[in-house]
Amino acid sequence: MNDDQLKQQNRVVLILIGLIIIAGLAIHQYFNYSLKPVDSSDHQRVTVVIPAGATDNRVAKILKEHHLVRSQFVFDYYLQTHKTHGVKAGKFRLTRSATVPELAGILQQNRAAKKR
């Protein structure tokens, strides 16, 4: 392999590494954005019913349908990676000013669920 081929190969490798770093930073930014409240000034309560036996994915879908989370995927992923207890079934009064970690914590507490 001559010097020109080696230099070209090194450039290609550096470009690929750069693209991987940029993609990783973009994904990190998206996750951070998605963990924030949908509307930090909206403190109005939204009633959400989580059915018994609902999967984390179903819970994320319900919250997205009620505009309580920015990303169904990020909420589902957050539950999978930060679960301390299972999500409880019941009726919850949540706000759009809550972050994903706050919502997940509320949904995992027995005392927060008002079963009816």
Backbone as ProteinMPNN parsed JSONL, in Angstrom:
{"seq_chain_A": "MNDDQLKQQNRVVLILIGLIIIAGLAIHQYFNYSLKPVDSSDHQRVTVVIPAGATDNRVAKILKEHHLVRSQFVFDYYLQTHKTHGVKAGKFRLTRSATVPELAGILQQNRAAKKR", "coords_chain_A": {"N_chain_A": [[0.848, -1.172, 0.0], [0.639, 2.135, -0.921], [1.686, 5.509, 0.048], [-0.275, 7.44, -0.687], [-2.641, 5.926, -0.885], [-2.855, 5.068, 1.748], [-3.174, 7.525, 3.105], [-5.63, 8.324, 2.024], [-7.271, 6.272, 2.935], [-7.066, 6.731, 5.689], [-8.324, 9.241, 5.848], [-10.943, 8.539, 5.117], [-11.626, 6.87, 7.267], [-11.444, 8.713, 9.407], [-13.497, 10.489, 8.663], [-15.723, 8.78, 8.846], [-15.661, 8.219, 11.616], [-16.111, 10.784, 12.591], [-18.73, 11.228, 11.608], [-20.127, 9.284, 13.044], [-19.793, 10.238, 15.649], [-21.142, 12.714, 15.459], [-23.732, 11.786, 14.877], [-24.267, 10.386, 17.256], [-24.231, 12.499, 19.129], [-26.419, 13.972, 18.182], [-28.544, 12.165, 18.632], [-28.387, 11.998, 21.406], [-29.049, 14.662, 22.101], [-31.689, 14.718, 21.135], [-32.929, 12.84, 22.842], [-32.574, 14.145, 25.322], [-34.126, 16.458, 24.863], [-36.629, 15.236, 24.517], [-37.158, 14.289, 27.055], [-37.969, 16.44, 28.483], [-40.64, 18.598, 29.767], [-43.79, 18.69, 27.984], [-45.184, 21.078, 27.896], [-44.127, 23.43, 29.852], [-45.475, 25.471, 31.147], [-48.087, 24.743, 31.405], [-50.187, 23.783, 33.735], [-52.524, 22.488, 34.055], [-54.538, 19.761, 34.958], [-54.62, 16.512, 33.527], [-56.656, 13.803, 33.054], [-55.831, 10.451, 33.058], [-56.274, 7.096, 32.197], [-54.855, 4.127, 33.059], [-54.905, 0.938, 31.94], [-55.274, -2.286, 33.57], [-52.573, -4.529, 33.352], [-51.34, -3.246, 31.253], [-48.737, -2.778, 28.915], [-45.417, -1.349, 28.972], [-45.012, -0.067, 26.573], [-47.647, 0.378, 25.73], [-48.525, 2.118, 27.743], [-46.862, 4.295, 27.209], [-47.877, 4.998, 24.72], [-50.489, 5.786, 25.406], [-49.912, 8.052, 26.975], [-48.707, 9.673, 25.054], [-50.869, 10.04, 23.307], [-52.438, 11.668, 24.895], [-50.962, 13.919, 24.883], [-48.917, 14.231, 26.766], [-46.305, 13.472, 26.76], [-43.383, 14.015, 24.765], [-42.281, 12.123, 23.061], [-43.214, 8.928, 22.279], [-41.572, 6.696, 21.973], [-39.229, 7.452, 23.421], [-40.266, 7.701, 26.028], [-41.101, 5.055, 26.517], [-38.608, 3.757, 26.296], [-37.31, 5.029, 28.429], [-38.794, 4.046, 30.602], [-38.105, 1.32, 30.408], [-35.397, 1.4, 31.045], [-35.176, 2.711, 33.483], [-36.822, 1.687, 35.396], [-38.215, 1.248, 38.531], [-40.302, 0.1, 39.842], [-43.175, -1.664, 38.62], [-45.412, -0.092, 36.265], [-48.363, 1.223, 37.532], [-51.795, 0.239, 37.4], [-54.723, 2.224, 36.907], [-56.404, 5.369, 37.62], [-55.014, 8.402, 36.786], [-54.021, 11.737, 37.493], [-52.439, 13.898, 35.629], [-49.94, 16.321, 34.54], [-49.035, 18.46, 31.782], [-46.788, 19.802, 32.301], [-45.005, 18.215, 33.537], [-41.961, 16.347, 33.691], [-40.506, 13.582, 31.851], [-39.152, 11.776, 33.673], [-40.535, 12.504, 36.043], [-43.223, 11.873, 35.41], [-42.967, 9.097, 35.007], [-42.215, 8.294, 37.576], [-44.543, 8.961, 39.05], [-46.406, 7.228, 37.872], [-45.493, 4.825, 38.768], [-45.975, 4.672, 41.434], [-47.908, 3.416, 44.087], [-49.65, 4.978, 45.692], [-50.294, 7.117, 44.091], [-52.095, 6.296, 42.237], [-55.516, 6.359, 41.563], [-57.771, 4.21, 41.974], [-60.69, 3.187, 40.345]], "CA_chain_A": [[0.0, 0.0, 0.0], [1.49, 3.323, -0.982], [1.331, 6.598, 0.958], [-1.536, 8.074, -1.097], [-3.745, 5.038, -0.509], [-2.936, 5.094, 3.206], [-3.753, 8.813, 3.481], [-7.041, 8.301, 1.637], [-7.935, 5.367, 3.863], [-7.134, 7.434, 6.976], [-9.355, 10.28, 5.715], [-12.245, 7.867, 5.143], [-11.846, 6.425, 8.642], [-11.71, 9.9, 10.216], [-14.826, 10.983, 8.292], [-16.694, 7.862, 9.453], [-15.655, 8.454, 13.062], [-16.779, 12.072, 12.78], [-20.162, 11.05, 11.389], [-20.654, 8.511, 14.172], [-19.835, 11.157, 16.797], [-22.227, 13.675, 15.212], [-25.005, 11.059, 15.033], [-24.429, 10.124, 18.688], [-24.601, 13.761, 19.786], [-27.781, 14.316, 17.763], [-29.451, 11.267, 19.349], [-28.341, 12.432, 22.808], [-29.826, 15.901, 22.175], [-33.095, 14.363, 20.945], [-33.395, 12.216, 24.078], [-32.672, 15.191, 26.344], [-35.285, 17.27, 24.506], [-37.837, 14.443, 24.712], [-37.374, 14.077, 28.489], [-38.496, 17.685, 29.044], [-42.1, 18.717, 29.726], [-44.401, 19.087, 26.718], [-45.481, 22.502, 28.062], [-43.779, 23.693, 31.254], [-46.378, 26.46, 31.742], [-49.442, 24.18, 31.458], [-50.335, 23.015, 34.975], [-53.866, 21.897, 34.075], [-54.486, 18.3, 35.127], [-55.217, 15.665, 32.497], [-56.965, 12.491, 33.631], [-55.387, 9.353, 32.211], [-56.569, 5.786, 32.766], [-53.925, 3.071, 32.656], [-55.59, -0.332, 32.181], [-54.507, -3.364, 34.194], [-51.814, -5.348, 32.416], [-50.797, -2.456, 30.149], [-47.281, -2.84, 28.739], [-44.755, -0.043, 28.971], [-45.266, 0.527, 25.262], [-49.041, 0.848, 25.727], [-48.562, 3.286, 28.626], [-46.236, 5.383, 26.452], [-48.826, 5.387, 23.669], [-51.566, 6.514, 26.072], [-49.41, 9.373, 27.352], [-48.514, 10.435, 23.813], [-52.207, 10.401, 22.825], [-52.92, 12.758, 25.752], [-49.978, 15.01, 24.741], [-48.189, 14.37, 28.022], [-44.894, 13.228, 26.46], [-42.983, 14.424, 23.412], [-41.95, 10.954, 22.251], [-43.652, 7.632, 22.804], [-40.388, 5.832, 22.008], [-38.332, 7.852, 24.512], [-40.891, 7.344, 27.296], [-41.007, 3.598, 26.627], [-37.203, 3.451, 26.567], [-37.017, 5.489, 29.784], [-39.362, 3.063, 31.536], [-37.318, 0.09, 30.332], [-34.058, 1.567, 31.614], [-35.209, 3.359, 34.804], [-37.97, 1.161, 36.146], [-37.977, 0.785, 39.896], [-41.474, -0.752, 40.064], [-44.009, -1.656, 37.43], [-46.411, 0.961, 36.149], [-49.597, 0.803, 38.197], [-53.058, 0.48, 36.71], [-55.595, 3.129, 37.64], [-56.692, 6.695, 37.076], [-53.991, 9.349, 37.198], [-54.196, 13.132, 37.074], [-51.085, 14.309, 35.263], [-49.852, 17.625, 33.879], [-48.101, 18.583, 30.657], [-45.585, 20.465, 32.803], [-44.166, 17.194, 34.187], [-40.923, 15.729, 32.864], [-40.638, 12.127, 31.714], [-38.846, 11.105, 34.942], [-41.607, 12.762, 37.005], [-44.376, 11.066, 35.007], [-42.654, 7.687, 35.268], [-42.273, 8.107, 39.027], [-45.948, 8.991, 39.477], [-47.086, 6.027, 37.385], [-44.968, 3.645, 39.449], [-46.303, 4.753, 42.862], [-49.245, 2.932, 44.444], [-50.503, 6.012, 46.275], [-50.689, 8.077, 43.072], [-53.201, 5.756, 41.446], [-56.845, 6.418, 42.177], [-58.493, 3.129, 41.284], [-62.147, 3.306, 40.381]], "C_chain_A": [[0.897, 1.24, 0.0], [0.933, 4.425, -0.069], [0.008, 7.258, 0.606], [-2.742, 7.226, -0.698], [-3.952, 5.052, 1.01], [-3.569, 6.398, 3.698], [-5.25, 8.849, 3.165], [-7.836, 7.41, 2.594], [-8.092, 6.034, 5.235], [-8.211, 8.512, 6.96], [-10.756, 9.661, 5.807], [-12.581, 7.433, 6.567], [-12.175, 7.617, 9.544], [-13.095, 10.483, 9.923], [-15.902, 10.093, 8.916], [-16.787, 8.061, 10.965], [-16.369, 9.761, 13.378], [-18.286, 11.959, 12.623], [-20.818, 10.282, 12.533], [-20.779, 9.404, 15.411], [-20.977, 12.148, 16.647], [-23.585, 13.007, 15.398], [-25.283, 10.782, 16.512], [-24.843, 11.371, 19.453], [-26.025, 14.174, 19.437], [-28.806, 13.452, 18.502], [-29.525, 11.663, 20.826], [-29.186, 13.697, 23.0], [-31.32, 15.614, 22.055], [-33.671, 13.738, 22.218], [-33.553, 13.257, 25.176], [-33.888, 16.079, 26.104], [-36.576, 16.525, 24.829], [-38.142, 14.165, 26.182], [-37.999, 15.297, 29.161], [-40.023, 17.708, 28.976], [-42.588, 19.14, 28.337], [-44.683, 20.587, 26.755], [-45.27, 22.861, 29.528], [-44.694, 24.719, 31.917], [-47.807, 25.94, 31.89], [-49.566, 23.267, 32.683], [-51.724, 22.404, 35.111], [-53.726, 20.374, 34.131], [-55.23, 17.6, 33.992], [-55.442, 14.298, 33.131], [-56.628, 11.406, 32.618], [-55.708, 8.046, 32.929], [-55.595, 4.771, 32.181], [-54.607, 1.738, 32.967], [-54.668, -1.365, 32.843], [-53.813, -4.178, 33.108], [-51.23, -4.586, 31.236], [-49.277, -2.577, 30.104], [-46.718, -1.426, 28.808], [-45.014, 0.685, 27.659], [-46.675, 1.098, 25.188], [-49.185, 2.09, 26.596], [-47.975, 4.497, 27.89], [-47.18, 5.901, 25.368], [-49.976, 6.21, 24.254], [-51.113, 7.927, 26.422], [-49.187, 10.257, 26.124], [-49.858, 10.901, 23.262], [-52.804, 11.56, 23.616], [-51.958, 13.954, 25.742], [-49.251, 15.302, 26.053], [-46.695, 14.105, 27.854], [-44.622, 13.647, 25.018], [-42.783, 13.219, 22.496], [-42.393, 9.678, 22.958], [-42.448, 6.708, 22.965], [-39.489, 6.164, 23.193], [-38.945, 7.501, 25.865], [-40.799, 5.837, 27.54], [-39.578, 3.183, 26.984], [-36.83, 3.855, 27.998], [-37.565, 4.499, 30.816], [-38.526, 1.784, 31.56], [-35.988, 0.22, 31.07], [-34.043, 2.165, 33.021], [-36.326, 2.837, 35.694], [-37.546, 0.702, 37.53], [-39.097, -0.164, 40.316], [-42.262, -0.74, 38.764], [-44.97, -0.476, 37.428], [-47.72, 0.425, 36.715], [-50.804, 1.102, 37.309], [-53.876, 1.448, 37.552], [-55.799, 4.434, 36.917], [-55.675, 7.676, 37.662], [-54.349, 10.74, 36.698], [-52.802, 13.705, 36.881], [-51.108, 15.677, 34.599], [-48.834, 17.582, 32.745], [-46.807, 19.284, 31.077], [-44.639, 19.487, 33.505], [-43.147, 16.641, 33.19], [-41.184, 14.231, 32.763], [-40.262, 11.418, 33.019], [-39.94, 11.319, 36.0], [-42.842, 11.917, 36.684], [-44.153, 9.588, 35.327], [-42.73, 7.392, 36.761], [-43.694, 8.06, 39.543], [-46.646, 7.692, 39.091], [-46.617, 4.747, 38.075], [-45.286, 3.628, 40.944], [-47.726, 4.26, 43.097], [-50.17, 4.055, 44.877], [-50.965, 7.024, 45.236], [-51.889, 7.597, 42.276], [-54.5, 5.843, 42.232], [-57.701, 5.397, 41.423], [-59.981, 3.32, 41.467], [-62.75, 2.305, 39.457]], "O_chain_A": [[1.801, 1.365, 0.826], [-0.146, 4.286, 0.506], [-0.762, 7.605, 1.502], [-3.748, 7.756, -0.227], [-5.086, 5.048, 1.491], [-4.404, 6.381, 4.603], [-6.042, 9.353, 3.962], [-8.94, 7.761, 3.008], [-9.141, 5.911, 5.867], [-8.933, 8.683, 7.942], [-11.637, 10.191, 6.484], [-13.711, 7.616, 7.018], [-13.092, 7.535, 10.36], [-13.788, 10.923, 10.84], [-16.886, 10.598, 9.455], [-17.884, 8.067, 11.524], [-17.145, 9.833, 14.331], [-19.04, 12.529, 13.412], [-21.936, 10.598, 12.94], [-21.771, 9.325, 16.135], [-21.706, 12.399, 17.606], [-24.487, 13.587, 16.004], [-26.417, 10.931, 16.966], [-25.708, 11.308, 20.326], [-26.758, 14.668, 20.294], [-29.831, 13.964, 18.951], [-30.603, 11.662, 21.42], [-29.954, 13.789, 23.958], [-32.127, 16.193, 22.783], [-34.784, 14.075, 22.623], [-34.557, 13.257, 25.888], [-34.604, 16.414, 27.048], [-37.517, 17.118, 25.356], [-39.279, 13.835, 26.518], [-38.502, 15.201, 30.281], [-40.63, 16.941, 28.228], [-41.893, 19.852, 27.612], [-44.453, 21.29, 25.771], [-46.148, 22.619, 30.357], [-44.691, 24.829, 33.144], [-48.656, 26.635, 32.449], [-49.107, 22.125, 32.667], [-52.065, 21.862, 36.162], [-52.898, 19.787, 33.436], [-56.302, 18.026, 33.561], [-54.515, 13.706, 33.683], [-57.08, 11.439, 31.473], [-55.446, 7.906, 34.124], [-55.524, 4.584, 30.967], [-54.862, 1.436, 34.132], [-53.447, -1.317, 32.691], [-54.403, -4.476, 32.07], [-50.683, -5.194, 30.316], [-48.611, -2.488, 31.136], [-47.451, -0.441, 28.714], [-45.209, 1.9, 27.638], [-46.877, 2.183, 24.642], [-49.898, 3.022, 26.223], [-48.533, 5.593, 27.948], [-47.266, 7.106, 25.135], [-50.389, 7.21, 23.668], [-51.844, 8.89, 26.193], [-49.453, 11.459, 26.164], [-49.975, 12.035, 22.797], [-53.584, 12.346, 23.078], [-52.132, 14.895, 26.515], [-49.004, 16.456, 26.403], [-45.903, 14.478, 28.719], [-45.513, 13.632, 24.169], [-43.078, 13.282, 21.303], [-41.99, 9.398, 24.087], [-42.32, 6.019, 23.977], [-39.035, 5.262, 23.897], [-38.233, 7.051, 26.763], [-40.459, 5.399, 28.639], [-39.37, 2.355, 27.87], [-36.126, 3.122, 28.694], [-36.884, 4.158, 31.783], [-38.271, 1.231, 32.63], [-35.507, -0.75, 31.656], [-33.009, 2.135, 33.688], [-36.72, 3.503, 36.652], [-36.642, -0.12, 37.682], [-38.864, -1.118, 41.058], [-42.031, 0.109, 37.903], [-45.296, 0.069, 38.483], [-48.129, -0.694, 36.407], [-50.825, 2.085, 36.569], [-53.736, 1.483, 38.774], [-55.42, 4.591, 35.756], [-55.505, 7.761, 38.878], [-54.909, 10.897, 35.613], [-52.081, 13.964, 37.845], [-52.155, 16.141, 34.149], [-47.903, 16.777, 32.751], [-45.851, 19.35, 30.305], [-43.591, 19.89, 34.009], [-43.437, 16.489, 32.003], [-41.995, 13.684, 33.511], [-40.997, 10.525, 33.444], [-40.237, 10.405, 36.77], [-43.436, 11.316, 37.579], [-45.04, 8.915, 35.851], [-43.252, 6.353, 37.164], [-44.026, 7.219, 40.379], [-47.391, 7.122, 39.889], [-47.27, 3.708, 37.977], [-44.917, 2.688, 41.647], [-48.647, 4.65, 42.379], [-51.335, 4.092, 44.483], [-51.944, 7.732, 45.475], [-52.62, 8.404, 41.702], [-54.573, 5.457, 43.398], [-58.273, 5.694, 40.375], [-60.472, 3.575, 42.566], [-63.973, 2.235, 39.335]]}, "name": "protein", "num_of_chains": 1, "seq": "MNDDQLKQQNRVVLILIGLIIIAGLAIHQYFNYSLKPVDSSDHQRVTVVIPAGATDNRVAKILKEHHLVRSQFVFDYYLQTHKTHGVKAGKFRLTRSATVPELAGILQQNRAAKKR"}
